[in-house]
Amino acid sequence: MPYVSTGEAARALGVSMRSLQQWAKDGLIEPDFRTVGGHMRWDVERVRAELRANLRAMRDAAEADE
């Protein structure tokens, strides 16, 4: 899949641009690269898989704490 802008990735993932930007800032996900101007570019399928893995890990950790 081609690399897309933060807005396009957010729409494809069903989240807000701000969420995607914040998750990147917090280190939960990483953009595939940044343009010379500093704009993030994303492979939506990779990000989707990474978010699913992160959610599974958080769910497993929460269940282990119960």
PQR file of N, CA, C, O and H, with PARSE charges and radii, in Angstrom:
ATOM      1  N   MET A   1       0.853  -1.185   0.000 -0.4000 1.5000
ATOM      2  CA  MET A   1       0.000   0.000   0.000 -0.0000 2.0000
ATOM      3  C   MET A   1       0.892   1.238   0.000  0.5500 1.7000
ATOM      4  O   MET A   1       1.952   1.245   0.624 -0.5500 1.4000
ATOM      5  N   PRO A   2       0.469   2.258  -0.684 -0.5600 1.5000
ATOM      6  CA  PRO A   2       1.277   3.489  -0.703  0.2800 2.0000
ATOM      7  C   PRO A   2       1.219   4.196   0.650  0.5500 1.7000
ATOM      8  O   PRO A   2       0.297   3.991   1.440 -0.5500 1.4000
ATOM      9  N   TYR A   3       2.206   5.014   0.890 -0.4000 1.5000
ATOM     10  CA  TYR A   3       2.234   5.805   2.115 -0.0000 2.0000
ATOM     11  C   TYR A   3       1.251   6.959   1.974  0.5500 1.7000
ATOM     12  O   TYR A   3       1.136   7.573   0.913 -0.5500 1.4000
ATOM     13  H   TYR A   3       2.955   5.181   0.248  0.4000 1.0000
ATOM     14  N   VAL A   4       0.544   7.239   3.067 -0.4000 1.5000
ATOM     15  CA  VAL A   4      -0.480   8.278   3.039 -0.0000 2.0000
ATOM     16  C   VAL A   4      -0.231   9.294   4.142  0.5500 1.7000
ATOM     17  O   VAL A   4       0.550   9.058   5.063 -0.5500 1.4000
ATOM     18  H   VAL A   4       0.638   6.740   3.929  0.4000 1.0000
ATOM     19  N   SER A   5      -0.907  10.422   4.028 -0.4000 1.5000
ATOM     20  CA  SER A   5      -0.796  11.485   5.028 -0.0000 2.0000
ATOM     21  C   SER A   5      -1.486  11.067   6.327  0.5500 1.7000
ATOM     22  O   SER A   5      -2.192  10.060   6.373 -0.5500 1.4000
ATOM     23  H   SER A   5      -1.542  10.613   3.279  0.4000 1.0000
ATOM     24  N   THR A   6      -1.273  11.843   7.359 -0.4000 1.5000
ATOM     25  CA  THR A   6      -1.914  11.570   8.648 -0.0000 2.0000
ATOM     26  C   THR A   6      -3.432  11.624   8.520  0.5500 1.7000
ATOM     27  O   THR A   6      -4.129  10.781   9.083 -0.5500 1.4000
ATOM     28  H   THR A   6      -0.700  12.661   7.322  0.4000 1.0000
ATOM     29  N   GLY A   7      -3.947  12.602   7.789 -0.4000 1.5000
ATOM     30  CA  GLY A   7      -5.393  12.707   7.608 -0.0000 2.0000
ATOM     31  C   GLY A   7      -5.974  11.505   6.890  0.5500 1.7000
ATOM     32  O   GLY A   7      -7.015  10.982   7.288 -0.5500 1.4000
ATOM     33  H   GLY A   7      -3.381  13.287   7.332  0.4000 1.0000
ATOM     34  N   GLU A   8      -5.304  11.065   5.831 -0.4000 1.5000
ATOM     35  CA  GLU A   8      -5.779   9.904   5.077 -0.0000 2.0000
ATOM     36  C   GLU A   8      -5.707   8.641   5.930  0.5500 1.7000
ATOM     37  O   GLU A   8      -6.619   7.815   5.901 -0.5500 1.4000
ATOM     38  H   GLU A   8      -4.458  11.491   5.508  0.4000 1.0000
ATOM     39  N   ALA A   9      -4.624   8.492   6.688 -0.4000 1.5000
ATOM     40  CA  ALA A   9      -4.483   7.326   7.563 -0.0000 2.0000
ATOM     41  C   ALA A   9      -5.560   7.334   8.638  0.5500 1.7000
ATOM     42  O   ALA A   9      -6.165   6.300   8.922 -0.5500 1.4000
ATOM     43  H   ALA A   9      -3.883   9.163   6.711  0.4000 1.0000
ATOM     44  N   ALA A  10      -5.801   8.490   9.233 -0.4000 1.5000
ATOM     45  CA  ALA A  10      -6.820   8.593  10.280 -0.0000 2.0000
ATOM     46  C   ALA A  10      -8.192   8.197   9.739  0.5500 1.7000
ATOM     47  O   ALA A  10      -8.919   7.444  10.386 -0.5500 1.4000
ATOM     48  H   ALA A  10      -5.310   9.330   9.002  0.4000 1.0000
ATOM     49  N   ARG A  11      -8.546   8.697   8.568 -0.4000 1.5000
ATOM     50  CA  ARG A  11      -9.838   8.347   7.955 -0.0000 2.0000
ATOM     51  C   ARG A  11      -9.926   6.843   7.706  0.5500 1.7000
ATOM     52  O   ARG A  11     -10.946   6.221   8.001 -0.5500 1.4000
ATOM     53  H   ARG A  11      -7.955   9.309   8.042  0.4000 1.0000
ATOM     54  N   ALA A  12      -8.869   6.266   7.168 -0.4000 1.5000
ATOM     55  CA  ALA A  12      -8.870   4.833   6.866 -0.0000 2.0000
ATOM     56  C   ALA A  12      -8.978   3.985   8.131  0.5500 1.7000
ATOM     57  O   ALA A  12      -9.555   2.898   8.110 -0.5500 1.4000
ATOM     58  H   ALA A  12      -8.040   6.771   6.928  0.4000 1.0000
ATOM     59  N   LEU A  13      -8.420   4.488   9.232 -0.4000 1.5000
ATOM     60  CA  LEU A  13      -8.425   3.747  10.491 -0.0000 2.0000
ATOM     61  C   LEU A  13      -9.642   4.056  11.357  0.5500 1.7000
ATOM     62  O   LEU A  13      -9.891   3.367  12.347 -0.5500 1.4000
ATOM     63  H   LEU A  13      -7.951   5.371   9.249  0.4000 1.0000
ATOM     64  N   GLY A  14     -10.397   5.086  10.990 -0.4000 1.5000
ATOM     65  CA  GLY A  14     -11.573   5.453  11.766 -0.0000 2.0000
ATOM     66  C   GLY A  14     -11.254   6.142  13.078  0.5500 1.7000
ATOM     67  O   GLY A  14     -11.996   6.017  14.053 -0.5500 1.4000
ATOM     68  H   GLY A  14     -10.194   5.646  10.186  0.4000 1.0000
ATOM     69  N   VAL A  15     -10.145   6.872  13.100 -0.4000 1.5000
ATOM     70  CA  VAL A  15      -9.748   7.637  14.290 -0.0000 2.0000
ATOM     71  C   VAL A  15      -9.509   9.082  13.870  0.5500 1.7000
ATOM     72  O   VAL A  15      -9.481   9.397  12.680 -0.5500 1.4000
ATOM     73  H   VAL A  15      -9.542   6.974  12.309  0.4000 1.0000
ATOM     74  N   SER A  16      -9.340   9.944  14.845 -0.4000 1.5000
ATOM     75  CA  SER A  16      -9.068  11.344  14.517 -0.0000 2.0000
ATOM     76  C   SER A  16      -7.590  11.535  14.184  0.5500 1.7000
ATOM     77  O   SER A  16      -6.733  10.754  14.597 -0.5500 1.4000
ATOM     78  H   SER A  16      -9.363   9.688  15.811  0.4000 1.0000
ATOM     79  N   MET A  17      -7.322  12.587  13.432 -0.4000 1.5000
ATOM     80  CA  MET A  17      -5.922  12.937  13.147 -0.0000 2.0000
ATOM     81  C   MET A  17      -5.181  13.179  14.452  0.5500 1.7000
ATOM     82  O   MET A  17      -4.037  12.753  14.617 -0.5500 1.4000
ATOM     83  H   MET A  17      -8.018  13.221  13.097  0.4000 1.0000
ATOM     84  N   ARG A  18      -5.835  13.860  15.371 -0.4000 1.5000
ATOM     85  CA  ARG A  18      -5.213  14.192  16.652 -0.0000 2.0000
ATOM     86  C   ARG A  18      -4.826  12.927  17.413  0.5500 1.7000
ATOM     87  O   ARG A  18      -3.759  12.881  18.025 -0.5500 1.4000
ATOM     88  H   ARG A  18      -6.764  14.206  15.238  0.4000 1.0000
ATOM     89  N   SER A  19      -5.672  11.904  17.384 -0.4000 1.5000
ATOM     90  CA  SER A  19      -5.340  10.641  18.056 -0.0000 2.0000
ATOM     91  C   SER A  19      -4.087  10.030  17.452  0.5500 1.7000
ATOM     92  O   SER A  19      -3.178   9.620  18.174 -0.5500 1.4000
ATOM     93  H   SER A  19      -6.539  11.941  16.887  0.4000 1.0000
ATOM     94  N   LEU A  20      -4.040   9.970  16.142 -0.4000 1.5000
ATOM     95  CA  LEU A  20      -2.884   9.390  15.464 -0.0000 2.0000
ATOM     96  C   LEU A  20      -1.616  10.169  15.799  0.5500 1.7000
ATOM     97  O   LEU A  20      -0.572   9.579  16.076 -0.5500 1.4000
ATOM     98  H   LEU A  20      -4.779  10.303  15.556  0.4000 1.0000
ATOM     99  N   GLN A  21      -1.712  11.487  15.771 -0.4000 1.5000
ATOM    100  CA  GLN A  21      -0.558  12.329  16.106 -0.0000 2.0000
ATOM    101  C   GLN A  21      -0.130  12.126  17.556  0.5500 1.7000
ATOM    102  O   GLN A  21       1.064  12.051  17.846 -0.5500 1.4000
ATOM    103  H   GLN A  21      -2.560  11.967  15.545  0.4000 1.0000
ATOM    104  N   GLN A  22      -1.095  12.037  18.464 -0.4000 1.5000
ATOM    105  CA  GLN A  22      -0.770  11.862  19.882 -0.0000 2.0000
ATOM    106  C   GLN A  22      -0.149  10.496  20.134  0.5500 1.7000
ATOM    107  O   GLN A  22       0.811  10.384  20.897 -0.5500 1.4000
ATOM    108  H   GLN A  22      -2.065  12.098  18.229  0.4000 1.0000
ATOM    109  N   TRP A  23      -0.685   9.458  19.504 -0.4000 1.5000
ATOM    110  CA  TRP A  23      -0.121   8.123  19.676 -0.0000 2.0000
ATOM    111  C   TRP A  23       1.317   8.078  19.180  0.5500 1.7000
ATOM    112  O   TRP A  23       2.166   7.418  19.779 -0.5500 1.4000
ATOM    113  H   TRP A  23      -1.464   9.549  18.884  0.4000 1.0000
ATOM    114  N   ALA A  24       1.588   8.779  18.088 -0.4000 1.5000
ATOM    115  CA  ALA A  24       2.964   8.844  17.581 -0.0000 2.0000
ATOM    116  C   ALA A  24       3.848   9.605  18.566  0.5500 1.7000
ATOM    117  O   ALA A  24       4.973   9.192  18.845 -0.5500 1.4000
ATOM    118  H   ALA A  24       0.898   9.316  17.601  0.4000 1.0000
ATOM    119  N   LYS A  25       3.342  10.704  19.083 -0.4000 1.5000
ATOM    120  CA  LYS A  25       4.103  11.499  20.058 -0.0000 2.0000
ATOM    121  C   LYS A  25       4.401  10.680  21.310  0.5500 1.7000
ATOM    122  O   LYS A  25       5.489  10.779  21.878 -0.5500 1.4000
ATOM    123  H   LYS A  25       2.428  11.040  18.856  0.4000 1.0000
ATOM    124  N   ASP A  26       3.431   9.871  21.739 -0.4000 1.5000
ATOM    125  CA  ASP A  26       3.585   9.048  22.940 -0.0000 2.0000
ATOM    126  C   ASP A  26       4.414   7.786  22.692  0.5500 1.7000
ATOM    127  O   ASP A  26       4.738   7.063  23.635 -0.5500 1.4000
ATOM    128  H   ASP A  26       2.548   9.790  21.278  0.4000 1.0000
ATOM    129  N   GLY A  27       4.756   7.520  21.436 -0.4000 1.5000
ATOM    130  CA  GLY A  27       5.565   6.350  21.113 -0.0000 2.0000
ATOM    131  C   GLY A  27       4.784   5.055  20.977  0.5500 1.7000
ATOM    132  O   GLY A  27       5.380   3.978  20.927 -0.5500 1.4000
ATOM    133  H   GLY A  27       4.492   8.107  20.670  0.4000 1.0000
ATOM    134  N   LEU A  28       3.460   5.139  20.917 -0.4000 1.5000
ATOM    135  CA  LEU A  28       2.652   3.930  20.772 -0.0000 2.0000
ATOM    136  C   LEU A  28       2.721   3.369  19.359  0.5500 1.7000
ATOM    137  O   LEU A  28       2.647   2.157  19.156 -0.5500 1.4000
ATOM    138  H   LEU A  28       2.976   6.013  20.958  0.4000 1.0000
ATOM    139  N   ILE A  29       2.864   4.260  18.387 -0.4000 1.5000
ATOM    140  CA  ILE A  29       3.044   3.873  16.991 -0.0000 2.0000
ATOM    141  C   ILE A  29       4.074   4.820  16.387  0.5500 1.7000
ATOM    142  O   ILE A  29       4.350   5.890  16.928 -0.5500 1.4000
ATOM    143  H   ILE A  29       2.925   5.244  18.552  0.4000 1.0000
ATOM    144  N   GLU A  30       4.629   4.407  15.270 -0.4000 1.5000
ATOM    145  CA  GLU A  30       5.629   5.236  14.588 -0.0000 2.0000
ATOM    146  C   GLU A  30       5.211   5.433  13.140  0.5500 1.7000
ATOM    147  O   GLU A  30       4.749   4.490  12.497 -0.5500 1.4000
ATOM    148  H   GLU A  30       4.405   3.538  14.831  0.4000 1.0000
ATOM    149  N   PRO A  31       5.365   6.641  12.620 -0.5600 1.5000
ATOM    150  CA  PRO A  31       5.126   6.816  11.186  0.2800 2.0000
ATOM    151  C   PRO A  31       6.200   6.060  10.412  0.5500 1.7000
ATOM    152  O   PRO A  31       7.282   5.798  10.937 -0.5500 1.4000
ATOM    153  N   ASP A  32       5.902   5.717   9.183 -0.4000 1.5000
ATOM    154  CA  ASP A  32       6.895   5.019   8.365 -0.0000 2.0000
ATOM    155  C   ASP A  32       8.054   5.933   8.008  0.5500 1.7000
ATOM    156  O   ASP A  32       9.199   5.492   7.912 -0.5500 1.4000
ATOM    157  H   ASP A  32       5.023   5.931   8.757  0.4000 1.0000
ATOM    158  N   PHE A  33       7.750   7.204   7.813 -0.4000 1.5000
ATOM    159  CA  PHE A  33       8.806   8.197   7.608 -0.0000 2.0000
ATOM    160  C   PHE A  33       8.201   9.580   7.715  0.5500 1.7000
ATOM    161  O   PHE A  33       6.982   9.738   7.779 -0.5500 1.4000
ATOM    162  H   PHE A  33       6.820   7.562   7.891  0.4000 1.0000
ATOM    163  N   ARG A  34       9.055  10.566   7.732 -0.4000 1.5000
ATOM    164  CA  ARG A  34       8.629  11.969   7.732 -0.0000 2.0000
ATOM    165  C   ARG A  34       9.180  12.628   6.473  0.5500 1.7000
ATOM    166  O   ARG A  34      10.293  12.340   6.031 -0.5500 1.4000
ATOM    167  H   ARG A  34      10.045  10.437   7.680  0.4000 1.0000
ATOM    168  N   THR A  35       8.383  13.506   5.917 -0.4000 1.5000
ATOM    169  CA  THR A  35       8.830  14.239   4.738 -0.0000 2.0000
ATOM    170  C   THR A  35       9.882  15.264   5.152  0.5500 1.7000
ATOM    171  O   THR A  35      10.113  15.484   6.341 -0.5500 1.4000
ATOM    172  H   THR A  35       7.479  13.740   6.276  0.4000 1.0000
ATOM    173  N   VAL A  36      10.506  15.879   4.175 -0.4000 1.5000
ATOM    174  CA  VAL A  36      11.484  16.931   4.448 -0.0000 2.0000
ATOM    175  C   VAL A  36      10.847  18.030   5.291  0.5500 1.7000
ATOM    176  O   VAL A  36      11.514  18.638   6.128 -0.5500 1.4000
ATOM    177  H   VAL A  36      10.318  15.700   3.209  0.4000 1.0000
ATOM    178  N   GLY A  37       9.567  18.283   5.075 -0.4000 1.5000
ATOM    179  CA  GLY A  37       8.846  19.301   5.838 -0.0000 2.0000
ATOM    180  C   GLY A  37       8.376  18.832   7.209  0.5500 1.7000
ATOM    181  O   GLY A  37       7.767  19.604   7.949 -0.5500 1.4000
ATOM    182  H   GLY A  37       9.025  17.788   4.396  0.4000 1.0000
ATOM    183  N   GLY A  38       8.651  17.568   7.560 -0.4000 1.5000
ATOM    184  CA  GLY A  38       8.288  17.045   8.874 -0.0000 2.0000
ATOM    185  C   GLY A  38       6.933  16.367   8.957  0.5500 1.7000
ATOM    186  O   GLY A  38       6.502  15.975  10.042 -0.5500 1.4000
ATOM    187  H   GLY A  38       9.145  16.940   6.959  0.4000 1.0000
ATOM    188  N   HIS A  39       6.255  16.223   7.827 -0.4000 1.5000
ATOM    189  CA  HIS A  39       4.938  15.584   7.829 -0.0000 2.0000
ATOM    190  C   HIS A  39       5.083  14.066   7.887  0.5500 1.7000
ATOM    191  O   HIS A  39       5.935  13.484   7.215 -0.5500 1.4000
ATOM    192  H   HIS A  39       6.604  16.541   6.946  0.4000 1.0000
ATOM    193  N   MET A  40       4.239  13.439   8.699 -0.4000 1.5000
ATOM    194  CA  MET A  40       4.295  11.989   8.853 -0.0000 2.0000
ATOM    195  C   MET A  40       3.609  11.298   7.677  0.5500 1.7000
ATOM    196  O   MET A  40       2.603  11.776   7.152 -0.5500 1.4000
ATOM    197  H   MET A  40       3.547  13.912   9.245  0.4000 1.0000
ATOM    198  N   ARG A  41       4.171  10.177   7.286 -0.4000 1.5000
ATOM    199  CA  ARG A  41       3.585   9.334   6.245 -0.0000 2.0000
ATOM    200  C   ARG A  41       3.429   7.931   6.812  0.5500 1.7000
ATOM    201  O   ARG A  41       4.280   7.437   7.552 -0.5500 1.4000
ATOM    202  H   ARG A  41       4.988   9.789   7.712  0.4000 1.0000
ATOM    203  N   TRP A  42       2.319   7.304   6.445 -0.4000 1.5000
ATOM    204  CA  TRP A  42       1.908   6.056   7.071 -0.0000 2.0000
ATOM    205  C   TRP A  42       1.567   4.978   6.054  0.5500 1.7000
ATOM    206  O   TRP A  42       1.032   5.267   4.984 -0.5500 1.4000
ATOM    207  H   TRP A  42       1.628   7.704   5.843  0.4000 1.0000
ATOM    208  N   ASP A  43       1.879   3.737   6.395 -0.4000 1.5000
ATOM    209  CA  ASP A  43       1.361   2.560   5.701 -0.0000 2.0000
ATOM    210  C   ASP A  43       0.179   2.098   6.555  0.5500 1.7000
ATOM    211  O   ASP A  43       0.372   1.544   7.637 -0.5500 1.4000
ATOM    212  H   ASP A  43       2.314   3.502   7.264  0.4000 1.0000
ATOM    213  N   VAL A  44      -1.026   2.321   6.076 -0.4000 1.5000
ATOM    214  CA  VAL A  44      -2.230   2.086   6.875 -0.0000 2.0000
ATOM    215  C   VAL A  44      -2.317   0.642   7.366  0.5500 1.7000
ATOM    216  O   VAL A  44      -2.667   0.410   8.523 -0.5500 1.4000
ATOM    217  H   VAL A  44      -1.183   2.770   5.197  0.4000 1.0000
ATOM    218  N   GLU A  45      -2.010  -0.315   6.523 -0.4000 1.5000
ATOM    219  CA  GLU A  45      -2.127  -1.722   6.936 -0.0000 2.0000
ATOM    220  C   GLU A  45      -1.139  -2.051   8.055  0.5500 1.7000
ATOM    221  O   GLU A  45      -1.474  -2.801   8.972 -0.5500 1.4000
ATOM    222  H   GLU A  45      -1.726  -0.127   5.583  0.4000 1.0000
ATOM    223  N   ARG A  46       0.058  -1.507   7.990 -0.4000 1.5000
ATOM    224  CA  ARG A  46       1.040  -1.743   9.052 -0.0000 2.0000
ATOM    225  C   ARG A  46       0.564  -1.121  10.355  0.5500 1.7000
ATOM    226  O   ARG A  46       0.652  -1.742  11.415 -0.5500 1.4000
ATOM    227  H   ARG A  46       0.331  -0.898   7.245  0.4000 1.0000
ATOM    228  N   VAL A  47       0.060   0.106  10.276 -0.4000 1.5000
ATOM    229  CA  VAL A  47      -0.416   0.794  11.479 -0.0000 2.0000
ATOM    230  C   VAL A  47      -1.605   0.049  12.072  0.5500 1.7000
ATOM    231  O   VAL A  47      -1.695  -0.112  13.290 -0.5500 1.4000
ATOM    232  H   VAL A  47      -0.012   0.610   9.415  0.4000 1.0000
ATOM    233  N   ARG A  48      -2.513  -0.403  11.222 -0.4000 1.5000
ATOM    234  CA  ARG A  48      -3.679  -1.158  11.707 -0.0000 2.0000
ATOM    235  C   ARG A  48      -3.221  -2.402  12.466  0.5500 1.7000
ATOM    236  O   ARG A  48      -3.733  -2.690  13.548 -0.5500 1.4000
ATOM    237  H   ARG A  48      -2.440  -0.272  10.233  0.4000 1.0000
ATOM    238  N   ALA A  49      -2.275  -3.129  11.916 -0.4000 1.5000
ATOM    239  CA  ALA A  49      -1.763  -4.330  12.582 -0.0000 2.0000
ATOM    240  C   ALA A  49      -1.070  -3.974  13.896  0.5500 1.7000
ATOM    241  O   ALA A  49      -1.225  -4.678  14.894 -0.5500 1.4000
ATOM    242  H   ALA A  49      -1.859  -2.895  11.038  0.4000 1.0000
ATOM    243  N   GLU A  50      -0.312  -2.892  13.892 -0.4000 1.5000
ATOM    244  CA  GLU A  50       0.392  -2.463  15.103 -0.0000 2.0000
ATOM    245  C   GLU A  50      -0.593  -2.046  16.194  0.5500 1.7000
ATOM    246  O   GLU A  50      -0.402  -2.383  17.363 -0.5500 1.4000
ATOM    247  H   GLU A  50      -0.186  -2.321  13.081  0.4000 1.0000
ATOM    248  N   LEU A  51      -1.635  -1.323  15.822 -0.4000 1.5000
ATOM    249  CA  LEU A  51      -2.648  -0.915  16.803 -0.0000 2.0000
ATOM    250  C   LEU A  51      -3.368  -2.127  17.379  0.5500 1.7000
ATOM    251  O   LEU A  51      -3.624  -2.184  18.582 -0.5500 1.4000
ATOM    252  H   LEU A  51      -1.790  -1.050  14.872  0.4000 1.0000
ATOM    253  N   ARG A  52      -3.692  -3.088  16.538 -0.4000 1.5000
ATOM    254  CA  ARG A  52      -4.344  -4.314  17.031 -0.0000 2.0000
ATOM    255  C   ARG A  52      -3.445  -5.044  18.017  0.5500 1.7000
ATOM    256  O   ARG A  52      -3.907  -5.507  19.060 -0.5500 1.4000
ATOM    257  H   ARG A  52      -3.484  -3.042  15.561  0.4000 1.0000
ATOM    258  N   ALA A  53      -2.172  -5.147  17.692 -0.4000 1.5000
ATOM    259  CA  ALA A  53      -1.232  -5.822  18.591 -0.0000 2.0000
ATOM    260  C   ALA A  53      -1.123  -5.075  19.916  0.5500 1.7000
ATOM    261  O   ALA A  53      -1.092  -5.695  20.980 -0.5500 1.4000
ATOM    262  H   ALA A  53      -1.797  -4.771  16.845  0.4000 1.0000
ATOM    263  N   ASN A  54      -1.065  -3.747  19.856 -0.4000 1.5000
ATOM    264  CA  ASN A  54      -0.983  -2.950  21.082 -0.0000 2.0000
ATOM    265  C   ASN A  54      -2.242  -3.119  21.927  0.5500 1.7000
ATOM    266  O   ASN A  54      -2.156  -3.241  23.148 -0.5500 1.4000
ATOM    267  H   ASN A  54      -1.090  -3.244  18.992  0.4000 1.0000
ATOM    268  N   LEU A  55      -3.404  -3.126  21.289 -0.4000 1.5000
ATOM    269  CA  LEU A  55      -4.657  -3.306  22.027 -0.0000 2.0000
ATOM    270  C   LEU A  55      -4.721  -4.680  22.677  0.5500 1.7000
ATOM    271  O   LEU A  55      -5.173  -4.809  23.815 -0.5500 1.4000
ATOM    272  H   LEU A  55      -3.473  -3.027  20.297  0.4000 1.0000
ATOM    273  N   ARG A  56      -4.273  -5.709  21.963 -0.4000 1.5000
ATOM    274  CA  ARG A  56      -4.243  -7.057  22.538 -0.0000 2.0000
ATOM    275  C   ARG A  56      -3.337  -7.097  23.759  0.5500 1.7000
ATOM    276  O   ARG A  56      -3.691  -7.670  24.790 -0.5500 1.4000
ATOM    277  H   ARG A  56      -3.906  -5.605  21.038  0.4000 1.0000
ATOM    278  N   ALA A  57      -2.170  -6.487  23.635 -0.4000 1.5000
ATOM    279  CA  ALA A  57      -1.218  -6.479  24.748 -0.0000 2.0000
ATOM    280  C   ALA A  57      -1.800  -5.749  25.956  0.5500 1.7000
ATOM    281  O   ALA A  57      -1.640  -6.202  27.090 -0.5500 1.4000
ATOM    282  H   ALA A  57      -1.882  -6.022  22.798  0.4000 1.0000
ATOM    283  N   MET A  58      -2.475  -4.617  25.720 -0.4000 1.5000
ATOM    284  CA  MET A  58      -3.083  -3.878  26.830 -0.0000 2.0000
ATOM    285  C   MET A  58      -4.213  -4.686  27.468  0.5500 1.7000
ATOM    286  O   MET A  58      -4.353  -4.702  28.691 -0.5500 1.4000
ATOM    287  H   MET A  58      -2.605  -4.249  24.799  0.4000 1.0000
ATOM    288  N   ARG A  59      -5.014  -5.351  26.647 -0.4000 1.5000
ATOM    289  CA  ARG A  59      -6.109  -6.169  27.165 -0.0000 2.0000
ATOM    290  C   ARG A  59      -5.560  -7.335  27.983  0.5500 1.7000
ATOM    291  O   ARG A  59      -6.073  -7.639  29.060 -0.5500 1.4000
ATOM    292  H   ARG A  59      -4.901  -5.337  25.653  0.4000 1.0000
ATOM    293  N   ASP A  60      -4.518  -7.985  27.470 -0.4000 1.5000
ATOM    294  CA  ASP A  60      -3.908  -9.096  28.196 -0.0000 2.0000
ATOM    295  C   ASP A  60      -3.326  -8.634  29.527  0.5500 1.7000
ATOM    296  O   ASP A  60      -3.453  -9.325  30.538 -0.5500 1.4000
ATOM    297  H   ASP A  60      -4.101  -7.738  26.595  0.4000 1.0000
ATOM    298  N   ALA A  61      -2.692  -7.470  29.526 -0.4000 1.5000
ATOM    299  CA  ALA A  61      -2.119  -6.934  30.761 -0.0000 2.0000
ATOM    300  C   ALA A  61      -3.217  -6.604  31.763  0.5500 1.7000
ATOM    301  O   ALA A  61      -3.062  -6.853  32.959 -0.5500 1.4000
ATOM    302  H   ALA A  61      -2.589  -6.909  28.705  0.4000 1.0000
ATOM    303  N   ALA A  62      -4.321  -6.047  31.286 -0.4000 1.5000
ATOM    304  CA  ALA A  62      -5.434  -5.710  32.178 -0.0000 2.0000
ATOM    305  C   ALA A  62      -6.050  -6.973  32.771  0.5500 1.7000
ATOM    306  O   ALA A  62      -6.394  -7.003  33.952 -0.5500 1.4000
ATOM    307  H   ALA A  62      -4.447  -5.845  30.315  0.4000 1.0000
ATOM    308  N   GLU A  63      -6.186  -8.004  31.962 -0.4000 1.5000
ATOM    309  CA  GLU A  63      -6.748  -9.266  32.454 -0.0000 2.0000
ATOM    310  C   GLU A  63      -5.815  -9.923  33.456  0.5500 1.7000
ATOM    311  O   GLU A  63      -6.277 -10.555  34.406 -0.5500 1.4000
ATOM    312  H   GLU A  63      -5.906  -7.979  31.003  0.4000 1.0000
ATOM    313  N   ALA A  64      -4.520  -9.786  33.264 -0.4000 1.5000
ATOM    314  CA  ALA A  64      -3.548 -10.366  34.193 -0.0000 2.0000
ATOM    315  C   ALA A  64      -3.595  -9.663  35.545  0.5500 1.7000
ATOM    316  O   ALA A  64      -3.289 -10.266  36.574 -0.5500 1.4000
ATOM    317  H   ALA A  64      -4.144  -9.272  32.493  0.4000 1.0000
ATOM    318  N   ASP A  65      -3.977  -8.389  35.540 -0.4000 1.5000
ATOM    319  CA  ASP A  65      -4.056  -7.618  36.785 -0.0000 2.0000
ATOM    320  C   ASP A  65      -5.315  -7.935  37.585  0.5500 1.7000
ATOM    321  O   ASP A  65      -5.396  -7.593  38.765 -0.5500 1.4000
ATOM    322  H   ASP A  65      -4.225  -7.899  34.704  0.4000 1.0000
ATOM    323  N   GLU A  66      -6.287  -8.575  36.968 -0.4000 1.5000
ATOM    324  CA  GLU A  66      -7.560  -8.853  37.658 -0.0000 2.0000
ATOM    325  C   GLU A  66      -7.431  -9.966  38.650  0.5500 1.7000
ATOM    326  O   GLU A  66      -8.408 -10.319  39.310 -0.5500 1.4000
ATOM    327  H   GLU A  66      -6.222  -8.853  36.009  0.4000 1.0000
TER
END
